[in-house]
Amino acid sequence: MPATMIPSLRYQDAPAAIDWLARAFAFEAGLVVPDGEGGIAHAQLVMRDAKRGDAMVMLGSVRPGSEFGRWVLQPGECGGRSTQCPYIVVDAIDEHYERACAAGAEIVMPIADQDYGGRVYTCRDPEGHLWCFGSYDPWAESS
């Protein structure tokens, strides 16, 4: 059985990020816990896929003074770079790419066929987090 891995991100404007991620990438907000200060203490967003199973990301508002916050930099604090990038498998990759473009995602690597199979693109969300989506499924059996 594969391990469950859930990326966790922090946003300066987490409520706006939740809305944008739904519009651009088809995530659905599940659990959303406000922090009482206009931010988000914890949120779980799910991308539903009956064939593959659901993908999830968790997010919350940036809290620089928190124990966890002292270990996490935002892309704008490190020259726009990222140290990790979620890769999410989607079947209708061309339609997903068009949806992300229409929502204003910054495309850093346009959609392209890959030598190892599938089509992949990489983009940034409005706060600079890097996202990768592709039709290549490393869990699928080789044909």
C-alpha positions as CSV (number, residue, x, y, z in Angstrom):
1,M,0.0,0.0,0.0
2,P,1.5,3.4,-1.0
3,A,2.3,5.9,1.8
4,T,0.0,8.9,2.2
5,M,1.9,12.1,1.7
6,I,0.1,15.5,2.1
7,P,2.0,18.7,1.2
8,S,1.5,21.5,3.6
9,L,1.9,25.2,2.5
10,R,1.7,28.6,4.2
11,Y,0.2,31.7,2.6
12,Q,0.2,35.4,3.5
13,D,-3.4,35.5,2.4
14,A,-4.7,32.0,3.0
15,P,-8.4,32.8,2.4
16,A,-7.5,34.2,-1.0
17,A,-5.2,31.2,-1.7
18,I,-8.1,28.8,-1.0
19,D,-10.3,30.6,-3.5
20,W,-7.6,30.7,-6.1
21,L,-6.5,27.1,-5.8
22,A,-10.2,26.1,-6.3
23,R,-10.6,28.2,-9.3
24,A,-7.2,27.4,-10.9
25,F,-6.6,23.8,-10.0
26,A,-10.0,22.4,-9.1
27,F,-9.3,21.9,-5.4
28,E,-12.4,21.7,-3.1
29,A,-12.2,23.2,0.4
30,G,-12.9,20.5,2.9
31,L,-12.0,21.4,6.5
32,V,-11.3,25.2,6.9
33,V,-10.5,26.4,10.4
34,P,-10.3,30.2,10.8
35,D,-7.7,31.5,13.2
36,G,-9.9,34.3,14.6
37,E,-7.6,37.0,13.2
38,G,-8.8,37.0,9.6
39,G,-6.4,34.1,8.6
40,I,-6.6,30.3,8.5
41,A,-5.3,28.1,11.3
42,H,-5.7,25.0,9.1
43,A,-7.3,24.0,5.9
44,Q,-7.6,20.8,3.9
45,L,-8.2,21.1,0.1
46,V,-9.0,18.0,-1.9
47,M,-8.9,17.3,-5.7
48,R,-11.4,14.6,-6.3
49,D,-10.5,11.7,-8.7
50,A,-12.7,8.6,-8.8
51,K,-10.2,6.7,-10.8
52,R,-7.0,7.5,-9.0
53,G,-8.2,8.5,-5.6
54,D,-8.2,12.0,-4.1
55,A,-5.2,14.3,-3.7
56,M,-5.0,16.6,-0.7
57,V,-2.9,19.7,0.3
58,M,-3.1,21.4,3.6
59,L,-2.5,25.1,4.2
60,G,-2.6,27.8,6.7
61,S,-1.7,31.4,7.2
62,V,1.9,32.5,7.6
63,R,2.8,32.7,11.3
64,P,6.5,33.8,11.5
65,G,6.7,33.7,15.3
66,S,5.3,30.2,15.6
67,E,7.4,27.2,16.3
68,F,6.7,25.8,12.8
69,G,6.9,29.2,11.2
70,R,10.5,29.7,12.1
71,W,11.4,26.8,9.8
72,V,9.4,27.8,6.7
73,L,10.2,30.6,4.3
74,Q,7.8,32.0,1.7
75,P,9.0,32.1,-2.0
76,G,9.3,35.9,-1.8
77,E,11.7,35.6,1.1
78,C,14.2,33.4,-0.8
79,G,14.4,35.0,-4.2
80,G,11.2,33.3,-5.5
81,R,12.7,29.9,-5.3
82,S,11.1,26.8,-3.8
83,T,12.6,23.8,-2.0
84,Q,9.8,21.5,-2.9
85,C,7.0,21.3,-5.5
86,P,3.9,19.1,-5.3
87,Y,3.4,16.9,-8.3
88,I,-0.2,16.0,-8.9
89,V,-1.4,13.5,-11.5
90,V,-4.4,14.6,-13.6
91,D,-5.9,12.7,-16.6
92,A,-7.2,15.7,-18.5
93,I,-3.9,17.5,-18.4
94,D,-4.5,19.9,-21.4
95,E,-7.8,21.1,-19.9
96,H,-6.2,21.5,-16.5
97,Y,-3.4,23.6,-18.1
98,E,-5.9,25.8,-19.8
99,R,-7.8,26.3,-16.5
100,A,-4.6,27.2,-14.7
101,C,-3.7,29.7,-17.4
102,A,-7.2,31.3,-17.4
103,A,-6.9,31.8,-13.6
104,G,-3.6,33.6,-14.0
105,A,-1.1,31.0,-13.0
106,E,2.4,32.0,-13.9
107,I,3.6,29.2,-16.2
108,V,7.3,28.6,-15.6
109,M,7.5,25.4,-17.7
110,P,4.8,25.1,-20.4
111,I,3.0,21.9,-20.9
112,A,5.1,19.4,-22.9
113,D,5.4,15.7,-23.6
114,Q,8.1,14.0,-21.5
115,D,10.6,11.4,-22.6
116,Y,9.5,9.2,-19.7
117,G,5.8,9.4,-20.7
118,G,2.9,11.8,-20.1
119,R,2.6,15.5,-20.4
120,V,3.6,17.9,-17.6
121,Y,3.6,21.6,-16.8
122,T,4.9,23.6,-13.9
123,C,3.5,26.9,-12.6
124,R,3.4,29.4,-9.7
125,D,0.4,30.4,-7.7
126,P,-0.1,34.1,-6.8
127,E,2.2,33.9,-3.8
128,G,4.9,32.2,-5.7
129,H,4.5,28.5,-4.6
130,L,5.6,26.1,-7.3
131,W,3.1,23.4,-8.6
132,C,3.6,20.6,-11.1
133,F,0.8,18.8,-12.8
134,G,1.0,16.0,-15.2
135,S,-0.6,13.0,-16.8
136,Y,2.4,10.8,-16.0
137,D,1.5,8.4,-13.2
138,P,4.6,6.8,-11.5
139,W,2.3,4.4,-9.6
140,A,0.8,3.0,-12.8
141,E,2.2,-0.4,-14.0
142,S,4.6,-0.2,-16.9
143,S,3.1,-1.4,-20.2
